[in-house]
């Protein structure tokens, strides 16, 4: 999808969907195209997600892009040379920025970033940066995930991808969490010591969250 010609440089794009829907593939595709266009691109990912490689964004199909692991948005701000904290939500003046920002700033696994991602993305977009955020729109309970709802609302462009439901082959919009091969309960802790845990894409009909 040719996003490049349609939007002015400063804007926010979000790529969302369940696990295995191709979010990382799409983020890597956009980043690769920007690099081919000789743009300055920076990709950040949360330090806690070390799927396959500590300094890469990796798709399930094996494609990669170089990424900088960070603990939170303050670390991103420092990396980009911005003040550690935005002055006031929505009130920063991009003209006052005298630093050279990248052309493109991408965030992989955006759902794991802190609430500072929204003001940071807005500030970057206002300063002329193309901001690309990839992340899960829904958690395993099929409830809006972290900062994603607000990012989605504020983005200029949103792409909601689907995976394939492993039960019936229909488009999958949700991520099924399994604990010891059974659907995780609504209140199951995020980390379950000693349990085998897995995730699979499913359609709404085959998604189950026992209470
Ligand atoms: P995401 O970042 O959304 O988790 P990835 O980009 O890492 O997704 O991986 C998408 C790839 O996963 C697909 O191109 C396909 O090769 C593979 N895949 C494996 N299982 C499924 C599935 N059930 N539905 C869709 N894609 C799947």
Boltz pocket constraint, residues with backbone or C-beta under 6 A from the ligand:
constraints:
  - pocket:
      binder: B
      contacts: [[A, 17], [A, 18], [A, 19], [A, 20], [A, 21], [A, 22], [A, 23], [A, 24], [A, 25], [A, 26], [A, 58], [A, 59], [A, 60], [A, 61], [A, 162], [A, 163], [A, 164], [A, 165], [A, 166], [A, 201]]
      max_distance: 6.0
